């Protein structure tokens, strides 16, 4: 099947012949397209970008921000075939059981599905990422010939993230896309039109020459980023006041990120031993990195949110360390790099020996920075709406009002105390916290940063009064419109959202593969 440039041509043949039309060629869109095509469905993917990011397409990400600002809302979202997988690290880490449950201390928590529902789809997601299917604690410990250091399991979970060898989904699945899927790029979705029966009938797309065209649709899936998904639904208010999926009043509400911060440092009498426990390891060409996350018991007992910690091994100033110097020199040999490696030859030898012997990416003399990734409580006070400013196609831009509740800050403080207690109990050292971490910090939002994990706004719900999509990702009241984006997450856990999104996408494949191919819809 072809890659088609909308600036120069249209899909060949009968455009009504596509069973499924997917908007967005990022992680979820590519998984949906590849797996559905393998099941015999004719799939069209529409992508506003092309094969590389550029200023013209990225300008469509421009947003108005009216509360806490994200660090780079334009360039942290990628309009290209492959989406943000062209820039991420490829991390695999599922949500936990409690993340899906209703927690009486977390307002608006609870998914209409459980971890058990998603568990088999997590396996499919990992296979699609070309990541192994080992569990995230005991299996990896065995693989790496390591042991659990003894953290109290009632408080903390010592486990691993797994990293894909090839994080770019376009490169990973290019052959399948070229063979089985039609991808129309440089094509920007402008409008969704419903028939009298409430089904999506057609979409209008525009290219970057100023041309517009209407295309019939049988089943439409929005697989865009979290911000753009909300914007598309809100913009399509010409037939449904407030936008598609707005009946409950939840559309755009409860936007979430993973608030992050550098909480301080871990000082240890034996920094080598600390790196052995918390450093990243390589085995079979794959990377595995350690996380310490809050146990379900700790969250319940303290009535706090989910959160996890990682140790980042850093050198002073602009130094990147001998192993990184070596990688840089291999890519781009320069005299300065050679001199740096000569000066740090003993450390380089130690790092290389350790890597060869145990797979540990060892950084001699590095300090251990404590970094946290936190769950954000869903709140109507944090939302996406529409700005009065317009983009090059004349559509209103997104307006983001990102607010972080106090419960996130309380979680940070409580978790840091637990970490310090456990690290001291095990004789590993102690946590030296940043001076900004104190309970009466009224400016706590300013100490937290975003990490390009845009979730919420089109939340999944058990009833049409409580959200935007049902447990099958169908927009309430529109039977052939689905949303497959992190925008559907009711809560955010502490984990990177992509694996869970891919699991939802794999589950949606099951749903869409069983839907009867409808006759051509007429108004």
N, C-alpha and C positions, 0 to 999 in steps of 0.2 A: 504494500500500500504506500502511497506517496506522502512525502512532506510537501505541503503546498503553501506557497507564499501568497497570502491574500492581497498583497500589493500588485501582483502580476497575473493571478489566475484564480479560478474557483474550483471546488471539488468536481471531478468529472462525473458524468452520469446522473442518475436520479438522486437528488439530494434528500428526497423523502425516504430513501432506502436504508438510512442509518437507523439501527435499533436504539442506540444510546448516543446522546450527545453530551460530552463532558467539557466543562469550562475550566481550564487550568491544567497545565502540563507540569505540575510539581509532583511531589511524592505520592499523594493520594490519587491524583489524576492518572499518573502513569501506571500505578498498580491496578486501578480499575480498568484502564484501557487494555493492558496486556492480558490480565486474567479473564476478562469478559470476551476478548477476541479469541482466546484459546477455547472458550466454550461455544464458539460459533456465532457470537453476536457481531454485527457490523457496528463499529465504533468510530465516531468522529470526535477528535479532541480539538478544542479551540483555544488558542494561546495568544495573548496580546504581545508577547515578546517574540524573539527569534533565537538564534543560537548563541548569542552573546548579549550581556547586558549593555545598555547604552543610555545616555542622558535622555534621549527622546522618549523611550519607553518608561524609564524609571521615573520620569516626571509625573506619570500617572499615579504614582504612589504618594504624591504630595498631599499632606493633610494639615488641617488646622488643629492646634492643640490648646486646650483651655484649662488644663490642670497640670499635674506632674508631666513633664515632657519625657518622651522616649528619646534615647540617645541619637538615633539616626533612623527616623521612620521611613525615609525614602530609600536608602541604600541597603538597609537590613532586610528588605523584602525584594526578591529578585523576580523581575519579569523576563523570563527566558525559558526555553525548553529545558526542563529539569528543575525549574523553580529554585527554591532556596537550597535544594540538595546540591546545587553547583557551588555552594559556599559553606555548608555545615560540615561537621566532623563525622557524621554517620553513627551517632550514639544510639544504642539499643538498651532500654531500661523500662520495664512495664510498671504500671501503677499497682498499688497494693489493694488488698481486699477492702480495707476500711475506706479507701478513697471513693469507692462506689456506694458506700452505705450512707444512710441518713444519720447525721450526727446532731444530737439535740443542742450542742454548744456551737454549731456552725450553721448559721442561718442560710437557707436556700441550698443546703447540701443534699446529696442523694441523687444517684443516677437511676433511670428506669431499667437498667441491666446490672448484672453482677460481674465480678471478676471471673466466676465460673463460665458465664456466657461468653466472655472474650478469650478465655484461656486457649482454646484450639486455634483461634484466629491470630493470637500472638505468635504461635508457631509458624503459621503461614507468612506473617509479616517478616519474621526473622529469615525465613527461607528466601523471600523476595529480596531482602537486603543482602543476601549471601552471608548471613551471620549464623554461627552455629546455634543449635537448639539446646545447649546445656542450660541448667538453671543458673541463677545469678549468685549463688553462694557456694554450696558444698561441691557442686560439679566443677566450678572454676578453681576452687581451692585445690581439688584433687588434680586437675589439669596442670596447675602451676606448682604442684608439690609444696603447697603452703598449708598453714593451719590458722584457725580462728584465734585471734590474739586474746580472747577471753572477755570481751565486753559483755556486760550484763544484758542478756537477750530480752529481758523485761523492759529495758530502757532503750537500747540501741541495736540496730541491725547492721552488721558488718557484711557488705556485699560488693558486687562488682557491676560496672557498666561494661558492655561489649561494644566494640567499634568495628564498623564495616571496613573492609579493605578498599572498596570503591564506593565512596558515599554519593557520587554523582549518578542519579538514576537515569539520566539520558545516556551516559556512557555505559552504564551497567546493562540497560535494556534496549539499547539502540537497535539491535538486530530485530528484536520482536516488534518494536514500533515500526520500523521500516517495512517489515514483511506483512504485518497483520492489521495495522491501525492506520487510519487517515488522520494526519495532523495538519490542521490549518493554522498557520502562524501569521504573525502581524495582523491578527484579527481580534478586535476589541469588542466585547459584548456591550451593546448599547441599550437593549430593551428586551423584555420578556412579555409576550402577549398570551393571554388566556382565552380559551374558547368559552362559549356560554355555559358549558357544563363545569367550568372551573379547572379544566386541565390546561397545561401549557400547550399552545398550538404552534407557536413560531417564536423565533428570536430574531433580532436585528443586530447585525455586526457592522463595524466600521473598520476600514483599513487606514493606513497612514498617508494615503494620497487624498483622503477626503471622501472616498466613495462609501456608500452604505448598501447593504443588501439584506433581504429577509430570507430566513431559512426555516423550513418546517421542522418540527421536533416531535418525536414520539415519547421519549423519556429524556429528561434533562437532569444532569447532576452538576451542582456547583462545587468544584473542588479547588477553590482558590484559597488564599491565605485568610487568616481570621479577620483582618480589617476589611479586606476587599469583599469577602463574603457578605458581611453586614452591609457594606455600602451598596452592593448590587441589590439586595433584598429591599433596602430602604428606598433606593432610587425608583424601583418599580412600583410606584404608587398611583399610576394612571388608571388602573382598574380596581385596585384594593387600597383604600385610604390608609396611609401610614406605612405602606409597603407590604410585600408578600410575606406572610407569616406573622403579621403584626396584631392579630386579633386578641392575643392574650395580654398585650402590653409589655411583653418581654423582649421584643425585637430590639437589638442594639444594647440591651441592658446586661449588666454583670460581665463587662469586659475584664479579663484577667491577664496578668503576666506572671512570671516567676520572679518576684523581687529578690535580688541578690545583693550581697555585700561581702566585703573583705572584713571579717570580724576581728582579725588580729593575727597573732603568730603562736605556734606551738614551740616552746623552748624545751629541749631535751638534753640530758647528759650524754646521750648516745644517738646522734642524728643519723648515723648509718643504720642503726637498728630501726629507727622511726621510718626511714625510707624503705627499708625492707618490708614493713607492714603497710605502708600507705603509698608507695610509689607505683607508677604504671609499669606493667609488664607486657612483654611480647612473646607470643607462642604460636607457632605455625603461621607466621605472617600477620596475626591478628593482635590488636591491643586490648588490654583489660585494665581498667582503672578502678580504684577503690572508692566507695562511698560509705559513709556512716549516716544512716537515716533514723529518724525517730520511730520507735516501735509503735504499734497500735495501742499497746498498753500504756505507754508514756503519754500518747495523745489523749487517751480517755482519762487517765488519772489527773492530768494537768489541764484538761479541757482546752487544748491548744491545737494548732494546725500541724500539717505534715511539713517536714523540713529535712534537709540532708546537708552533710559537710564533706568537703574534699580538702586535701592538703595539696597546695601548689608549691612546687620547689623553685625558688627564685634566687637570682644572684643580685648583688648590689648594683645600683645605677642602671646602665644600659647593657650590662654584660648578659650574654645569652648562654654561657656555659660551653665547655669543650665539645660535647657531642653535637650541639646545635651549630657550633663553629665549624665542625667537620662537615656536617650536612650542607651548610652554606658554601663551604669551599668546594665541595664536590660539584655542586650546581654551577658555581661561578668562581673559578679559581682566581684569587688575587693575592698579591704580595702581603697585604695587611692581614688577610686571613691566615696565611702560612705562618707569619710571625706570631700571631695570637696562639696558634696551635703549638708552636715551639715553646712559647712561654708557659703554656698549661699542659705540657706533654705528660707529666706525671698524673694529673687529674684525668687527662684523656685516656691514658693507658688503663687507669683504674675503672673508668666508665665502660670502656670497650670490653675489658675482661669480665666485668660483672654482667654486662649484657649478653656476652657469649655463654657464660656459665649458667645464669639463672633467668635470663630474659628481662631482668630489671633495668629500666632506664634510670641509671644511677647518676646523680648530680652531686659530686663531691663538694663540700663546703657551702651548699645551698641552704637558704633559710626556708622554713615551713610556714607558708601563709595559709591561714584558715579561711576558706571561702564557703559561704552558705548559699543554698538555693531554697527558697521558701514557697509554700503554698500561699495563695492570696484568697482570702474569703470572698465569695461572690457577693456583690452588692449592686443595687440599682444606682448608687451614687457614682459608679464607675461604668462609663457607657460610650458607645459610638453613635453619633447622630450625623446629620448632613450640614455642611458648611454652606454659606452663601457664595463662596468662591467656586469657580468652575474650571474644569480641565479643558484640554484642547478640543475635546469632543462636545463641549457645552454641558457636560454633566456635573452636578454638584460634587465637590470633594467631600471626603470624610472629615468629620470633626470628632476628635478623640478627647474625652474627659476622663483621664486615668487617675483614679484615687485608690490609695492603699489603706485599709482599715487598721486600727490599733492592734487587733488580734495578731496580725502578722509580726508586729514589733514585739509584742509580749512573747510570741513563739520564739523569736530570735534570742531574747534575753534568757528565757527558760532553758532553751536547748544549749546555749553556751555554758550555762551553769552545770548542766548534766555532763556535757563533754569534758569540762575541766575536772569534775569529780571523778569520772571514769578514767581519764588519762592519768590523773594522779594516783588513783587506786591501783592501776596496773604498773606503776613505776615508769611510765613512758615520758614523763615530764609534766609540764603544766601549760595552760592556755594563758597567753598574755593578750588581753582584750584591748581593742581600740578604745580610746577615751570617749568616743561618741556613743558607746553602748551603755546607756543608763536609762532607768525607768521613766524619768521625768523629761525625756527628750521630746519636746513638743514638735520639733522639726524632723521627726524620725523619717518622714517620707524622703527628705533630701539625702539621707544616708543610704537609701536603697536604690538599686539600678535595675534596668530592664535587661533582658537577655534574648530578645527576639522570639519569644514564645507567646504568640498572640492567640488567646483563647476566649471563648464565651461570646455572648451577644445573640446567638441563635441556639440557645440551650435546648438540649434533649429533655423531654418530659414524658410522664406517664399519662397526662391528660392535656387536652388542647388549651386549658385555662392556665397552665403552668409553664409553658415554653413555646418554642417555635417549631421544633421537629419532634416526631415520635421516636420510639425506640428502634425503628428501622430507618431513621434519618429522613423520612418523608416529611415535607413541610405539611403541617396540619391543614387539611382542607384542600390540598392540591395533590392529587394522587400520582402524578407523574413528574413531580419536582422533588429532588432529593438534595440534601446538603451534606457533603463529605469533606469536612473542614474542622479544624480545632475549634471553630466558632461554636460547635454543638456541645462542647464540654460543659457540664454543669459545675464541676469543680476541677481543680488543676493539679492536685498532688504536688510532689516535689520533683517529679521525673520529667525529663525532656518529653514533649508531647508527641513526637513523630511516630514512635512505635505504636502507641495507643491509637493514633489516627489511622495508621496502616491496618491495625487489627479491625477497626471499625469499617474501613474500606473493604477488607477481605470478607467481612460479614455481609456488607452491602452487595458484593458480587454474588453471594448465595441468593440474596433476595431478587436481584435483577435478572439473574440467569433463569429464575423460575417464573418470571412474569411473562404472560402470553404476549406474543408480538402483536400489538394492536393494529387494527386497520388504520389507514390514513385518517387523521382527525380533521374534521371540517367544522367550521363555525356555525 
